């Protein structure tokens, strides 16, 4: 079981850049990059709310649950 992140897709669909999103949310572009690559172990609801506000979407548009083996790091 794994949660996958489809933030790049939403950025493309909304014609927005990672830089614009990071600035709006108040996080660094490096932290946003880690989030987009799925290399984070969690995300604050406040951060997720700001992302959804900026992209005018729902959390389910960004996060997906997929069955299968979850990699342990």
The first five atom37 places (N, CA, C, CB, O) and aatype in JSON, in Angstrom:
{
  "aatype": [20, 20, 20, 20, 20, 20, 20, 20, 20, 20, 20, 20, 20, 20, 20, 20, 20, 20, 20, 20, 20, 20, 20, 20, 20, 20, 20, 20, 20, 20, 20, 20, 20, 20, 20, 20, 20, 20, 20, 20, 20, 20, 20, 20, 20, 20, 20, 20, 20, 20, 20, 20, 20, 20, 20, 20, 20, 20, 20, 20, 20, 20, 20, 20, 20, 20, 20, 20, 20, 20, 20, 20, 20],
  "atom_mask": [
    [1, 1, 1, 1, 1],
    [1, 1, 1, 1, 1],
    [1, 1, 1, 1, 1],
    [1, 1, 1, 1, 1],
    [1, 1, 1, 1, 1],
    [1, 1, 1, 1, 1],
    [1, 1, 1, 1, 1],
    [1, 1, 1, 1, 1],
    [1, 1, 1, 1, 1],
    [1, 1, 1, 1, 1],
    [1, 1, 1, 1, 1],
    [1, 1, 1, 1, 1],
    [1, 1, 1, 1, 1],
    [1, 1, 1, 1, 1],
    [1, 1, 1, 1, 1],
    [1, 1, 1, 1, 1],
    [1, 1, 1, 1, 1],
    [1, 1, 1, 1, 1],
    [1, 1, 1, 1, 1],
    [1, 1, 1, 1, 1],
    [1, 1, 1, 1, 1],
    [1, 1, 1, 1, 1],
    [1, 1, 1, 1, 1],
    [1, 1, 1, 1, 1],
    [1, 1, 1, 1, 1],
    [1, 1, 1, 1, 1],
    [1, 1, 1, 1, 1],
    [1, 1, 1, 1, 1],
    [1, 1, 1, 1, 1],
    [1, 1, 1, 1, 1],
    [1, 1, 1, 1, 1],
    [1, 1, 1, 1, 1],
    [1, 1, 1, 1, 1],
    [1, 1, 1, 1, 1],
    [1, 1, 1, 1, 1],
    [1, 1, 1, 1, 1],
    [1, 1, 1, 1, 1],
    [1, 1, 1, 1, 1],
    [1, 1, 1, 1, 1],
    [1, 1, 1, 1, 1],
    [1, 1, 1, 1, 1],
    [1, 1, 1, 1, 1],
    [1, 1, 1, 1, 1],
    [1, 1, 1, 1, 1],
    [1, 1, 1, 1, 1],
    [1, 1, 1, 1, 1],
    [1, 1, 1, 1, 1],
    [1, 1, 1, 1, 1],
    [1, 1, 1, 1, 1],
    [1, 1, 1, 1, 1],
    [1, 1, 1, 1, 1],
    [1, 1, 1, 1, 1],
    [1, 1, 1, 1, 1],
    [1, 1, 1, 1, 1],
    [1, 1, 1, 1, 1],
    [1, 1, 1, 1, 1],
    [1, 1, 1, 1, 1],
    [1, 1, 1, 1, 1],
    [1, 1, 1, 1, 1],
    [1, 1, 1, 1, 1],
    [1, 1, 1, 1, 1],
    [1, 1, 1, 1, 1],
    [1, 1, 1, 1, 1],
    [1, 1, 1, 1, 1],
    [1, 1, 1, 1, 1],
    [1, 1, 1, 1, 1],
    [1, 1, 1, 1, 1],
    [1, 1, 1, 1, 1],
    [1, 1, 1, 1, 1],
    [1, 1, 1, 1, 1],
    [1, 1, 1, 1, 1],
    [1, 1, 1, 1, 1],
    [1, 1, 1, 1, 1]
  ],
  "atom_positions": [
    [[0.85, -1.18, 0.0], [0.0, 0.0, 0.0], [0.89, 1.24, 0.0], [-0.96, 0.0, 1.22], [1.89, 1.3, 0.72]],
    [[0.52, 2.2, -0.82], [1.32, 3.42, -0.89], [0.45, 4.6, -1.3], [2.48, 3.24, -1.89], [-0.56, 4.45, -1.99]],
    [[0.85, 5.75, -0.85], [0.23, 6.99, -1.27], [1.15, 7.6, -2.33], [0.0, 7.99, -0.06], [2.34, 7.8, -2.08]],
    [[0.62, 7.88, -3.49], [1.42, 8.52, -4.54], [0.96, 9.96, -4.7], [1.29, 7.75, -5.89], [-0.2, 10.3, -4.44]],
    [[1.88, 10.79, -5.14], [1.63, 12.22, -5.25], [1.64, 12.63, -6.72], [2.67, 13.03, -4.46], [2.59, 12.35, -7.44]],
    [[0.57, 13.29, -7.14], [0.41, 13.71, -8.54], [0.39, 15.23, -8.64], [-0.88, 13.11, -9.14], [-0.45, 15.82, -9.32]],
    [[1.32, 15.84, -7.94], [1.39, 17.3, -7.91], [1.85, 17.87, -9.25], [2.33, 17.76, -6.8], [1.35, 18.91, -9.68]],
    [[2.8, 17.2, -9.9], [3.26, 17.67, -11.21], [2.12, 17.75, -12.21], [4.37, 16.75, -11.76], [2.02, 18.71, -12.98]],
    [[1.26, 16.75, -12.21], [0.12, 16.73, -13.13], [-0.8, 17.91, -12.88], [-0.66, 15.42, -12.98], [-1.24, 18.56, -13.83]],
    [[-1.08, 18.2, -11.62], [-1.96, 19.33, -11.31], [-1.32, 20.66, -11.7], [-2.31, 19.34, -9.82], [-2.01, 21.57, -12.15]],
    [[-0.01, 20.77, -11.52], [0.68, 22.0, -11.94], [0.56, 22.2, -13.44], [2.17, 21.95, -11.53], [0.31, 23.32, -13.9]],
    [[0.72, 21.14, -14.2], [0.6, 21.22, -15.66], [-0.83, 21.58, -16.05], [1.02, 19.89, -16.33], [-1.05, 22.45, -16.89]],
    [[-1.8, 20.92, -15.46], [-3.2, 21.18, -15.78], [-3.62, 22.61, -15.46], [-4.1, 20.21, -15.03], [-4.45, 23.19, -16.16]],
    [[-3.04, 23.17, -14.4], [-3.39, 24.54, -14.0], [-2.45, 25.59, -14.6], [-3.36, 24.64, -12.48], [-2.62, 26.79, -14.38]],
    [[-1.45, 25.12, -15.38], [-0.47, 26.0, -16.02], [0.23, 26.89, -14.99], [-1.15, 26.86, -17.09], [0.33, 28.11, -15.17]],
    [[0.69, 26.26, -13.92], [1.4, 26.94, -12.84], [2.79, 26.33, -12.7], [0.61, 26.84, -11.5], [3.03, 25.2, -13.13]],
    [[3.71, 27.09, -12.11], [5.07, 26.58, -11.9], [5.28, 26.17, -10.45], [6.11, 27.63, -12.31], [4.56, 26.61, -9.55]],
    [[6.26, 25.33, -10.26], [6.64, 24.92, -8.9], [7.07, 26.13, -8.09], [7.76, 23.87, -8.94], [6.78, 26.21, -6.9]],
    [[7.76, 27.05, -8.72], [8.23, 28.26, -8.03], [7.05, 29.07, -7.52], [9.09, 29.11, -8.97], [7.07, 29.54, -6.38]],
    [[6.02, 29.25, -8.35], [4.82, 30.0, -7.94], [4.14, 29.3, -6.76], [3.83, 30.13, -9.12], [3.73, 29.95, -5.79]],
    [[4.03, 27.99, -6.85], [3.38, 27.22, -5.79], [4.16, 27.32, -4.48], [3.22, 25.76, -6.2], [3.57, 27.56, -3.43]],
    [[5.46, 27.13, -4.54], [6.29, 27.19, -3.34], [6.17, 28.56, -2.68], [7.77, 26.9, -3.69], [6.06, 28.65, -1.46]],
    [[6.19, 29.61, -3.48], [6.07, 30.96, -2.94], [4.7, 31.16, -2.26], [6.27, 31.99, -4.06], [4.63, 31.71, -1.17]],
    [[3.63, 30.71, -2.91], [2.28, 30.87, -2.36], [2.13, 30.09, -1.05], [1.23, 30.4, -3.38], [1.55, 30.6, -0.09]],
    [[2.64, 28.87, -1.03], [2.49, 28.01, 0.14], [3.39, 28.45, 1.29], [2.79, 26.55, -0.23], [3.06, 28.29, 2.47]],
    [[4.55, 29.02, 0.93], [5.49, 29.44, 1.95], [6.51, 28.38, 2.31], [4.75, 29.84, 3.18], [6.97, 28.31, 3.44]],
    [[6.86, 27.54, 1.33], [7.89, 26.52, 1.53], [8.97, 26.72, 0.47], [7.28, 25.08, 1.45], [8.75, 27.42, -0.52]],
    [[10.11, 26.12, 0.68], [11.19, 26.25, -0.28], [10.91, 25.38, -1.5], [12.55, 25.86, 0.36], [10.16, 24.4, -1.43]],
    [[11.52, 25.75, -2.62], [11.37, 24.94, -3.82], [11.96, 23.55, -3.62], [12.03, 25.62, -5.03], [11.48, 22.57, -4.18]],
    [[13.01, 23.47, -2.81], [13.63, 22.17, -2.52], [12.66, 21.27, -1.76], [14.93, 22.37, -1.71], [12.53, 20.09, -2.07]],
    [[11.97, 21.83, -0.75], [10.98, 21.03, -0.02], [9.81, 20.63, -0.9], [10.47, 21.79, 1.19], [9.28, 19.53, -0.77]],
    [[9.4, 21.52, -1.8], [8.34, 21.18, -2.74], [8.78, 20.05, -3.66], [7.92, 22.42, -3.56], [8.0, 19.15, -3.97]],
    [[10.03, 20.1, -4.1], [10.57, 19.05, -4.95], [10.56, 17.7, -4.24], [12.0, 19.4, -5.39], [10.23, 16.68, -4.83]],
    [[10.93, 17.71, -2.96], [10.88, 16.47, -2.17], [9.46, 15.95, -2.07], [11.47, 16.7, -0.77], [9.23, 14.74, -2.15]],
    [[8.51, 16.84, -1.88], [7.11, 16.44, -1.81], [6.64, 15.84, -3.14], [6.23, 17.65, -1.43], [5.99, 14.8, -3.16]],
    [[6.98, 16.51, -4.24], [6.57, 16.03, -5.56], [7.15, 14.66, -5.88], [6.98, 17.03, -6.64], [6.52, 13.85, -6.56]],
    [[8.37, 14.39, -5.4], [9.01, 13.11, -5.68], [8.58, 12.01, -4.72], [10.51, 13.26, -5.62], [8.96, 10.85, -4.9]],
    [[7.78, 12.36, -3.71], [7.3, 11.36, -2.77], [8.33, 10.98, -1.72], [6.87, 10.15, -3.5], [8.18, 9.95, -1.07]],
    [[9.36, 11.79, -1.55], [10.43, 11.47, -0.61], [10.18, 12.05, 0.78], [11.74, 11.99, -1.15], [11.11, 12.15, 1.59]],
    [[8.96, 12.43, 1.07], [8.62, 12.92, 2.41], [7.77, 11.87, 3.11], [7.87, 14.29, 2.34], [7.1, 11.06, 2.46]],
    [[7.8, 11.89, 4.41], [7.03, 10.91, 5.17], [5.7, 11.46, 5.63], [7.82, 10.44, 6.36], [4.88, 10.72, 6.17]],
    [[5.47, 12.74, 5.41], [4.21, 13.35, 5.8], [4.12, 14.77, 5.28], [4.06, 13.33, 7.32], [5.09, 15.35, 4.81]],
    [[2.91, 15.3, 5.37], [2.68, 16.68, 4.97], [1.66, 17.27, 5.95], [2.18, 16.78, 3.47], [0.68, 16.61, 6.3]],
    [[1.89, 18.48, 6.36], [0.96, 19.14, 7.28], [-0.34, 19.48, 6.54], [1.59, 20.42, 7.89], [-0.33, 19.81, 5.35]],
    [[-1.44, 19.39, 7.26], [-2.73, 19.75, 6.66], [-2.73, 21.2, 6.2], [-3.87, 19.52, 7.66], [-3.34, 21.53, 5.18]],
    [[-2.06, 22.08, 6.94], [-2.0, 23.49, 6.55], [-1.3, 23.64, 5.2], [-1.27, 24.32, 7.61], [-1.73, 24.44, 4.37]],
    [[-0.23, 22.88, 4.99], [0.48, 22.92, 3.71], [-0.39, 22.36, 2.59], [1.8, 22.12, 3.79], [-0.48, 22.95, 1.52]],
    [[-1.04, 21.24, 2.85], [-1.92, 20.64, 1.86], [-3.08, 21.58, 1.52], [-2.47, 19.29, 2.37], [-3.48, 21.68, 0.37]],
    [[-3.6, 22.26, 2.52], [-4.69, 23.22, 2.29], [-4.24, 24.35, 1.38], [-5.19, 23.79, 3.61], [-4.98, 24.75, 0.48]],
    [[-3.04, 24.89, 1.61], [-2.53, 25.98, 0.77], [-2.28, 25.51, -0.65], [-1.23, 26.56, 1.37], [-2.55, 26.24, -1.61]],
    [[-1.78, 24.29, -0.81], [-1.56, 23.73, -2.14], [-2.9, 23.63, -2.87], [-0.88, 22.34, -2.06], [-3.01, 24.04, -4.03]],
    [[-3.9, 23.09, -2.2], [-5.23, 22.94, -2.82], [-5.85, 24.3, -3.13], [-6.16, 22.13, -1.89], [-6.52, 24.47, -4.15]],
    [[-5.63, 25.27, -2.26], [-6.15, 26.61, -2.51], [-5.52, 27.2, -3.77], [-5.88, 27.53, -1.29], [-6.22, 27.75, -4.62]],
    [[-4.2, 27.08, -3.89], [-3.49, 27.63, -5.04], [-3.9, 26.94, -6.35], [-1.98, 27.5, -4.82], [-4.09, 27.6, -7.37]],
    [[-4.02, 25.61, -6.3], [-4.33, 24.84, -7.5], [-5.83, 24.69, -7.74], [-3.69, 23.48, -7.42], [-6.25, 24.1, -8.74]],
    [[-6.64, 25.22, -6.82], [-8.09, 25.1, -6.92], [-8.5, 23.65, -7.17], [-8.62, 26.0, -8.05], [-9.14, 23.32, -8.16]],
    [[-8.09, 22.79, -6.23], [-8.37, 21.37, -6.36], [-8.67, 20.77, -4.99], [-7.19, 20.64, -7.02], [-8.65, 21.48, -3.98]],
    [[-8.95, 19.51, -4.96], [-9.19, 18.75, -3.75], [-7.96, 17.9, -3.43], [-10.47, 17.87, -3.89], [-7.2, 17.57, -4.34]],
    [[-7.75, 17.53, -2.16], [-6.6, 16.68, -1.83], [-6.55, 15.39, -2.66], [-6.65, 16.32, -0.35], [-5.47, 14.91, -3.01]],
    [[-7.71, 14.83, -2.98], [-7.76, 13.62, -3.78], [-7.29, 13.81, -5.22], [-9.15, 13.09, -3.79], [-7.0, 12.83, -5.91]],
    [[-7.21, 15.06, -5.67], [-6.66, 15.33, -7.01], [-5.14, 15.22, -6.99], [-7.09, 16.73, -7.49], [-4.52, 15.04, -8.04]],
    [[-4.54, 15.32, -5.82], [-3.09, 15.31, -5.68], [-2.58, 13.99, -5.12], [-2.65, 16.45, -4.78], [-1.55, 13.48, -5.56]],
    [[-3.31, 13.43, -4.16], [-2.89, 12.21, -3.47], [-3.72, 11.03, -3.93], [-2.99, 12.38, -1.95], [-4.94, 11.11, -4.04]],
    [[-3.03, 9.91, -4.18], [-3.72, 8.68, -4.59], [-3.24, 7.52, -3.72], [-3.49, 8.38, -6.1], [-2.05, 7.41, -3.43]],
    [[-4.15, 6.66, -3.32], [-3.82, 5.44, -2.61], [-3.75, 4.32, -3.62], [-4.86, 5.13, -1.49], [-4.68, 4.11, -4.4]],
    [[-2.63, 3.58, -3.6], [-2.46, 2.47, -4.54], [-2.07, 1.22, -3.76], [-1.39, 2.81, -5.62], [-1.19, 1.25, -2.9]],
    [[-2.73, 0.12, -4.07], [-2.38, -1.16, -3.47], [-1.07, -1.65, -4.04], [-3.49, -2.2, -3.7], [-0.74, -1.37, -5.2]],
    [[-0.34, -2.37, -3.24], [0.94, -2.92, -3.68], [1.94, -2.84, -2.56], [1.48, -2.18, -4.93], [1.62, -2.44, -1.44]],
    [[3.15, -3.21, -2.87], [4.22, -3.19, -1.86], [4.7, -1.77, -1.64], [5.4, -4.09, -2.3], [5.02, -1.05, -2.58]],
    [[4.74, -1.38, -0.38], [5.24, -0.06, 0.0], [6.72, -0.19, 0.32], [4.44, 0.53, 1.22], [7.12, -1.06, 1.1]],
    [[7.52, 0.66, -0.27], [8.96, 0.64, -0.01], [9.24, 1.23, 1.35], [9.73, 1.42, -1.1], [8.73, 2.3, 1.68]],
    [[10.02, 0.55, 2.14], [10.44, 1.04, 3.45], [11.82, 1.66, 3.31], [10.44, -0.1, 4.51], [12.74, 1.01, 2.82]],
    [[11.97, 2.91, 3.74], [13.28, 3.59, 3.68], [13.75, 3.96, 5.05], [13.23, 4.83, 2.81], [14.83, 4.53, 5.2]]
  ]
}
